[in-house]
Amino acid sequence: MYAATTRGGAVRAVGSRAPAATPRARLRAAWLRHWREAQRCAAMNVPTGTVKRGRA
């Protein structure tokens, strides 16, 4: 396994089990993250953006 740079300059692992995420998958993951955060903020009745996500 070794690191390789893509045309855009991003480094990704070659030979790993997980395939590189497609732009669509990345967009979907980002949207889901924002949606979950909005739901959590609504449940706690606080403004969006004031609640930390899973990682600190």
ROSE-4610 file (N, C-alpha, C; in Angstrom, 1 decimal, always signed):
// ROSE-4610
residu = [M/M/M/Y/Y/Y/A/A/A/A/A/A/T/T/T/T/T/T/R/R/R/G/G/G/G/G/G/A/A/A/V/V/V/R/R/R/A/A/A/V/V/V/G/G/G/S/S/S/R/R/R/A/A/A/P/P/P/A/A/A/A/A/A/T/T/T/P/P/P/R/R/R/A/A/A/R/R/R/L/L/L/R/R/R/A/A/A/A/A/A/W/W/W/L/L/L/R/R/R/H/H/H/W/W/W/R/R/R/E/E/E/A/A/A/Q/Q/Q/R/R/R/C/C/C/A/A/A/A/A/A/M/M/M/N/N/N/V/V/V/P/P/P/T/T/T/G/G/G/T/T/T/V/V/V/K/K/K/R/R/R/G/G/G/R/R/R/A/A/A]
num = [1/1/1/2/2/2/3/3/3/4/4/4/5/5/5/6/6/6/7/7/7/8/8/8/9/9/9/10/10/10/11/11/11/12/12/12/13/13/13/14/14/14/15/15/15/16/16/16/17/17/17/18/18/18/19/19/19/20/20/20/21/21/21/22/22/22/23/23/23/24/24/24/25/25/25/26/26/26/27/27/27/28/28/28/29/29/29/30/30/30/31/31/31/32/32/32/33/33/33/34/34/34/35/35/35/36/36/36/37/37/37/38/38/38/39/39/39/40/40/40/41/41/41/42/42/42/43/43/43/44/44/44/45/45/45/46/46/46/47/47/47/48/48/48/49/49/49/50/50/50/51/51/51/52/52/52/53/53/53/54/54/54/55/55/55/56/56/56]
x = [+0.8/+0.0/+0.9/+0.5/+1.3/+0.4/+0.9/+0.1/+0.3/-0.7/-0.6/-1.4/-1.0/-1.7/-2.6/-3.8/-4.7/-4.4/-5.1/-5.0/-5.2/-6.2/-6.5/-5.5/-4.6/-3.6/-3.9/-5.1/-5.5/-4.7/-4.3/-3.6/-4.6/-4.5/-5.3/-4.5/-5.0/-4.3/-4.6/-3.6/-3.8/-3.6/-4.5/-4.4/-5.2/-5.9/-6.8/-8.1/-8.8/-10.1/-11.1/-11.2/-12.3/-11.9/-12.9/-12.6/-12.6/-12.0/-12.0/-13.4/-13.9/-15.2/-15.4/-16.6/-16.9/-17.4/-17.3/-17.8/-19.3/-20.1/-21.5/-21.6/-20.8/-20.8/-20.4/-19.3/-18.9/-19.9/-20.6/-21.7/-22.8/-23.2/-24.3/-23.9/-22.6/-22.2/-22.2/-21.8/-21.8/-23.2/-24.1/-25.5/-26.1/-25.8/-26.3/-25.8/-24.5/-23.9/-24.6/-24.9/-25.6/-27.0/-27.7/-29.0/-29.1/-28.2/-28.2/-27.9/-27.0/-26.7/-28.0/-28.7/-29.9/-31.0/-31.1/-32.1/-31.7/-30.5/-30.0/-30.2/-29.9/-30.2/-31.6/-32.5/-33.9/-34.4/-33.9/-34.4/-34.0/-32.8/-32.4/-32.8/-33.5/-33.9/-32.8/-31.7/-30.6/-30.3/-29.6/-29.3/-28.4/-28.6/-27.8/-26.3/-25.4/-24.0/-23.4/-24.2/-23.7/-23.5/-23.8/-23.7/-22.6/-21.7/-20.5/-21.0/-20.3/-20.7/-20.0/-19.9/-19.3/-17.9/-17.1/-15.7/-15.5/-14.6/-14.4/-13.6]
y = [-1.2/+0.0/+1.2/+2.2/+3.4/+4.6/+5.8/+7.0/+7.5/+8.0/+8.6/+9.8/+10.8/+12.0/+11.9/+12.4/+12.4/+13.7/+13.8/+15.0/+16.3/+16.2/+17.4/+17.7/+16.8/+17.1/+16.4/+15.7/+15.1/+13.8/+13.5/+12.3/+11.2/+10.0/+9.0/+7.7/+6.8/+5.5/+4.6/+3.9/+3.0/+1.6/+0.7/-0.6/-0.9/+0.2/+0.0/-0.7/-1.2/-1.9/-0.9/+0.2/+1.1/+1.9/+2.0/+2.8/+4.3/+5.1/+6.5/+7.0/+7.9/+8.4/+9.2/+9.0/+9.8/+11.2/+12.2/+13.5/+13.5/+12.6/+12.5/+12.0/+11.0/+10.3/+11.4/+12.1/+13.2/+14.2/+14.6/+15.6/+15.1/+13.8/+13.2/+13.1/+12.7/+12.6/+14.0/+15.0/+16.4/+16.8/+16.5/+16.9/+16.2/+14.9/+14.2/+14.7/+15.1/+15.6/+16.9/+17.8/+19.1/+18.8/+17.8/+17.5/+17.0/+16.1/+15.6/+16.7/+17.6/+18.7/+19.5/+19.8/+20.7/+20.0/+18.7/+17.9/+18.0/+17.8/+17.9/+19.2/+20.3/+21.6/+21.9/+21.4/+21.6/+20.9/+19.7/+18.9/+19.6/+20.3/+20.9/+22.4/+22.8/+24.2/+25.2/+25.0/+25.9/+26.3/+27.4/+27.8/+26.8/+26.7/+25.8/+26.3/+25.4/+25.7/+25.8/+25.7/+25.8/+24.5/+23.4/+22.1/+21.3/+20.8/+20.0/+18.7/+18.3/+17.0/+15.9/+14.7/+13.6/+13.8/+14.5/+14.7/+16.1/+16.2/+17.5/+18.5]
z = [+0.0/+0.0/+0.0/-0.8/-0.9/-1.2/-0.9/-1.1/-2.5/-3.1/-4.5/-4.5/-5.4/-5.5/-6.8/-6.7/-7.8/-8.6/-9.7/-10.6/-9.9/-8.9/-8.2/-7.1/-6.8/-5.8/-4.4/-4.4/-3.1/-3.0/-1.7/-1.5/-1.0/-1.6/-1.2/-1.1/-0.3/-0.1/-1.3/-1.8/-2.9/-2.4/-2.7/-2.2/-0.9/-0.4/+0.7/+0.3/+1.3/+1.0/+0.5/+1.2/+0.8/-0.4/-1.4/-2.6/-2.3/-3.1/-2.9/-3.1/-2.3/-2.3/-3.6/-4.2/-5.4/-4.9/-5.8/-5.4/-4.9/-5.5/-5.1/-3.7/-3.4/-2.1/-1.0/-1.3/-0.4/-0.2/-1.2/-1.1/-0.2/-0.5/+0.3/+1.8/+2.1/+3.5/+4.1/+3.4/+4.0/+4.3/+3.3/+3.5/+4.7/+4.8/+6.0/+7.3/+7.3/+8.5/+8.9/+7.9/+8.2/+8.7/+8.0/+8.4/+9.8/+10.2/+11.5/+12.6/+12.2/+13.2/+13.3/+12.2/+12.3/+13.2/+13.0/+13.8/+15.3/+15.6/+17.0/+17.6/+16.8/+17.3/+17.5/+16.6/+16.8/+18.0/+18.3/+19.4/+20.7/+20.7/+21.9/+22.0/+20.9/+20.8/+21.0/+20.2/+20.2/+18.8/+18.5/+17.1/+16.4/+15.1/+14.4/+14.3/+14.5/+14.4/+15.8/+16.8/+18.2/+18.9/+18.2/+18.7/+18.0/+18.8/+18.2/+17.6/+16.5/+15.9/+16.7/+16.1/+16.7/+17.1/+16.3/+16.7/+17.2/+18.1/+18.8/+17.9]
